[in-house]
Amino acid sequence: MTNTFLILAEAAHGGEHAEAKLLGLGAEGWVYVGITIFFLIAIFKFKAHKQIIAGLDAQIADTRRSLDEALAIRKEAEALLTSAKAQQAASAKEAKGIIAHAAHEAEAIIAKAQADTADLIIRREKMAQDKISAAERTAVEALRAQTAAAAAGAAQALISATHDAKADKGLVDEAIAGL
């Protein structure tokens, strides 16, 4: 089948086919022509450049909106970070105050315990002294009682050995007469 628009030329070299041409343009030339026509139609008929510009403007607006949102989020994050740092500093200061207060209270408790211990030792020493004094008095009284009992027993033995009933009668008579 022969196409009336195609002109085939054969090369002089051994039956190789040359490139097909139409109106003096090869396949590559017609591709360029087709693309050029497409762009011209797109630009003038469909106003493609305006649609492309409108699309790019919409993308730019979206990008700006995203950047503005990111900037707002960053500012908010920085504010939160500043707030967190301030809160951490306040917490650290409060913790130091609590530790100082606890140390002060511990010192006060230790001082009170030492004072209470000293008072307790003084009271216990006084109680021990009182018990020792009481034990000494009891021992002295018991010793006196034993000494008195021993002296009375010795006196009785001595008197009964040296005095008899006659001598007692004379002493009793003398005592009655003296009254």
Protein Blocks (a to p, Z undefined) as FASTA:
>chain_A
ZZfkbccdddfbehiacdddeehiafklmmmmmmmmmmmmmmmmnommmmmmmmmmmmmm
mmmmmmmmmmmmmmmmmmmmmmmmmmmmmmmmmmmmmmmmmmmmmmmmmmmmmmmmmmmm
mmmmmmmmmmmmmmmmmmmmmmmmmmmmmmmmmmmmmmmmmpcfklmmmmmmmmmmmZZ
